[in-house]
């Protein structure tokens, strides 16, 4: 079960990195690849939102599996208390922030996009979008820490 949990965690880290490093620049700057007049910034945002909706559900599933694994492992692993507690808290942070990302930020962004292009140029939208990016970066950093904490040597 540990291998499956680590695989899912690593896969989620990879997905988040690919979306941020590869997919977002391509979606938001299509003119660099296929010329001008193809997609507006607003249309690119709608496409990216659809990608993040799908990623968000996957993030929730992996976060739930991860917290369940860490709760179970807390009582079974022979790691010292600090490592077990740190892994449990990181899993909880990831789950809480994933819920906030999916059910607050994504929903807010979708509802503002439904109001039209002008709503997405407001300072309120920019603030929500920036906060969602920061939340996802904190999730990613927490996942990376959790991943590497999982390789700590057991107490003898």
VENRAKA-V567796 format. One record per pair of residues at least 4 apart in sequence whose C-alpha atoms are under 6 Angstrom apart, sorted by the first residue. I is the first residue (numbers start at 1). J is the second residue. D is the distance in Angstrom with one decimal. If there is no record, write none. Layout:
BEGIN
i=I j=J d=D
i=I j=J d=D
END
This chain:
BEGIN
i=3 j=7 d=6.0
i=6 j=10 d=6.0
i=7 j=11 d=6.0
i=17 j=21 d=5.8
i=18 j=22 d=5.2
i=19 j=23 d=4.7
i=19 j=24 d=5.9
i=20 j=24 d=5.5
i=24 j=28 d=5.9
i=25 j=29 d=5.8
i=26 j=30 d=5.7
i=27 j=44 d=5.6
i=28 j=44 d=5.3
i=31 j=35 d=4.2
i=31 j=36 d=4.7
i=39 j=43 d=5.8
i=42 j=117 d=5.9
i=52 j=56 d=5.7
i=55 j=59 d=6.0
i=56 j=102 d=5.6
i=59 j=63 d=5.9
i=62 j=66 d=5.9
i=63 j=95 d=5.2
i=67 j=91 d=5.2
i=69 j=73 d=5.9
i=70 j=74 d=5.8
i=70 j=88 d=5.6
i=73 j=77 d=5.4
i=74 j=84 d=5.7
i=78 j=154 d=5.8
i=78 j=155 d=6.0
i=79 j=154 d=4.8
i=79 j=155 d=5.3
i=81 j=85 d=5.8
i=82 j=86 d=5.9
i=87 j=146 d=5.9
i=94 j=98 d=5.9
i=94 j=139 d=5.4
i=97 j=101 d=6.0
i=99 j=103 d=5.7
i=100 j=104 d=5.1
i=101 j=105 d=5.0
i=102 j=106 d=5.2
i=103 j=107 d=5.8
i=104 j=108 d=6.0
i=105 j=132 d=5.8
i=112 j=119 d=5.8
i=115 j=119 d=6.0
i=120 j=125 d=5.5
i=125 j=129 d=6.0
i=143 j=147 d=6.0
END
